[in-house]
Amino acid sequence: MKLLVTGGLGFIGSNFIRLMLHEHDDIQILNIDDLRLGSNPENLLDLNENPRYTFCKGDIADARFIAGLIKDADAIVNFAAETHVDRSIARPDSFLHSNVKGVFNLLEALRHHNSSARFVQISTDEVYGDILSGSFTEESTLKPSSPYSASKAAGDVFVQAYARTYGLQAMVTRCTNNYGPYQFPEKLIPKTILRAKSGLRIPIYGTGQNVRDWIYVIDHCRAVQAVLLRGRKGEIYNISAAEEKTSRFCRGSAGP
Ligand SMILES: NC(=O)c1ccc[n+]([C@@H]2O[C@H](COP(=O)([O-])OP(=O)(O)OC[C@H]3O[C@@H](n4cnc5c(N)ncnc54)[C@H](O)[C@@H]3O)[C@@H](O)[C@H]2O)c1
């Protein structure tokens, strides 16, 4: 299989590339990443000599660039996105660019140049908004509450529309919060660990009552792999560890 992975120098994409190379001897991976915030070339530095892995710097919203590369792919998994919620509130423009125009551009390239390729759009449970109890299902109403989640929801509905209108083999996954190796140090768990190790105060968002369901990144990647290989056209797949908890459980003596 020739697999095109976008955003593969970020946290989840780099774990996914490692998993796929490890589990499939016959796979060739092309990783496209624009080296934006969240990316870290060192995440996959050791793969540079691997003949089954190629990296290419580029923007998924660049139509000509993507059209040239998408033709040869058997499948595409799109991790590329602007992901930092606070930054989306301060400066939403780049979120529209990567998370909406970028997805639209990938879909257009597939429609015109490779309509039989499988396409997995990596999305987030944040498109459903906040939850106080229970769990979201794939049928839950979309209630995004930040420019980040609004841009992800917009990308998702484009994917569903293209599967329905043009028959693309496209699917959406919506996962809960991830933790694990290669996570950007600004995110909650690495930031909390780093601050705790230095004896610094640990900030908690709001009152700490917000419910989150943390999943180990490799478990998420295995679920994406299952959707890539066996998912059904036009479907949405929620992914979680089914462990909903408030953030207060991690409030320790160093907390505010
Ligand atoms: N981290 C989580 O807890 C979580 C949970 C659920 C879903 N997701 C989704 O998973 C995906 C990956 O998340 P992550 O935490 O690995 O993010 P990340 O910020 O670590 O990585 C995103 C990568 O995308 C690249 N990128 C951004 N815009 C691009 C563009 N226009 N063209 C090419 N590359 C571009 C960045 O350079 C970066 O390497 C995102 O779509 C996110 O919405 C993340």
The ligand as a Tripos MOL2 file, in Angstrom:
@<TRIPOS>MOLECULE
LIG
   44    48     1     0     0
SMALL
NO_CHARGES

@<TRIPOS>ATOM
      1 N1         -4.0760   15.8340   20.3860 N.am      1 LIG1
      2 C1         -5.2950   15.3850   20.7110 C.2       1 LIG1
      3 O1         -5.5860   15.1150   21.9010 O.2       1 LIG1
      4 C2         -6.3290   15.1500   19.6160 C.ar      1 LIG1
      5 C3         -7.5410   14.5220   19.9650 C.ar      1 LIG1
      6 C4         -8.4750   14.2630   18.9600 C.ar      1 LIG1
      7 C5         -8.2120   14.6160   17.6560 C.ar      1 LIG1
      8 N2         -7.0470   15.2510   17.3320 N.ar      1 LIG1
      9 C6         -6.8020   15.5790   15.9110 C.3       1 LIG1
     10 O2         -5.6890   14.8000   15.4950 O.3       1 LIG1
     11 C7         -4.9390   15.5220   14.5070 C.3       1 LIG1
     12 C8         -3.4860   15.5980   14.9390 C.3       1 LIG1
     13 O3         -3.4140   16.2240   16.2260 O.3       1 LIG1
     14 P1         -2.0070   16.4360   16.9550 P.3       1 LIG1
     15 O4         -2.2750   16.5810   18.3990 O.co2     1 LIG1
     16 O5         -1.0360   15.4140   16.4680 O.co2     1 LIG1
     17 O6         -1.6080   17.8610   16.3720 O.3       1 LIG1
     18 P2         -0.1830   18.5550   16.2410 P.3       1 LIG1
     19 O7         -0.4330   20.0200   16.3760 O.co2     1 LIG1
     20 O8          0.8160   17.9020   17.1290 O.co2     1 LIG1
     21 O9          0.2370   18.2120   14.7330 O.3       1 LIG1
     22 C9         -0.4100   18.7740   13.6290 C.3       1 LIG1
     23 C10         0.5470   18.7210   12.4600 C.3       1 LIG1
     24 O10        -0.1340   19.2400   11.2930 O.3       1 LIG1
     25 C11         0.7890   20.0610   10.5740 C.3       1 LIG1
     26 N3          0.0220   21.0380    9.7700 N.ar      1 LIG1
     27 C12        -0.8210   21.9970   10.2270 C.ar      1 LIG1
     28 N4         -1.3430   22.6760    9.1950 N.ar      1 LIG1
     29 C13        -0.8110   22.1300    8.0660 C.ar      1 LIG1
     30 C14        -0.9660   22.3960    6.6940 C.ar      1 LIG1
     31 N5         -1.7630   23.4060    6.2460 N.pl3     1 LIG1
     32 N6         -0.3110   21.6260    5.7900 N.ar      1 LIG1
     33 C15         0.5130   20.6130    6.2220 C.ar      1 LIG1
     34 N7          0.7250   20.3270    7.5190 N.ar      1 LIG1
     35 C16         0.0490   21.0870    8.4250 C.ar      1 LIG1
     36 C17         1.6490   20.7190   11.6400 C.3       1 LIG1
     37 O11         2.8810   21.1810   11.0890 O.3       1 LIG1
     38 C18         1.8060   19.5850   12.6530 C.3       1 LIG1
     39 O12         2.9530   18.7950   12.3840 O.3       1 LIG1
     40 C19        -5.5950   16.8940   14.3870 C.3       1 LIG1
     41 O13        -6.4200   16.8930   13.2400 O.3       1 LIG1
     42 C20        -6.4410   17.0310   15.6450 C.3       1 LIG1
     43 O14        -7.6030   17.8150   15.3940 O.3       1 LIG1
     44 C21        -6.0930   15.5240   18.2870 C.ar      1 LIG1
@<TRIPOS>BOND
     1     1     2 1
     2     2     3 2
     3     2     4 1
     4     4     5 ar
     5     4    44 ar
     6     5     6 ar
     7     6     7 ar
     8     7     8 ar
     9     8     9 1
    10     8    44 ar
    11     9    10 1
    12     9    42 1
    13    10    11 1
    14    11    12 1
    15    11    40 1
    16    12    13 1
    17    13    14 1
    18    14    15 2
    19    14    16 1
    20    14    17 1
    21    17    18 1
    22    18    19 2
    23    18    20 1
    24    18    21 1
    25    21    22 1
    26    22    23 1
    27    23    24 1
    28    23    38 1
    29    24    25 1
    30    25    26 1
    31    25    36 1
    32    26    27 ar
    33    26    35 ar
    34    27    28 ar
    35    28    29 ar
    36    29    30 ar
    37    29    35 ar
    38    30    31 1
    39    30    32 ar
    40    32    33 ar
    41    33    34 ar
    42    34    35 ar
    43    36    37 1
    44    36    38 1
    45    38    39 1
    46    40    41 1
    47    40    42 1
    48    42    43 1
@<TRIPOS>SUBSTRUCTURE
     1 LIG1         1 GROUP 0 **** ****
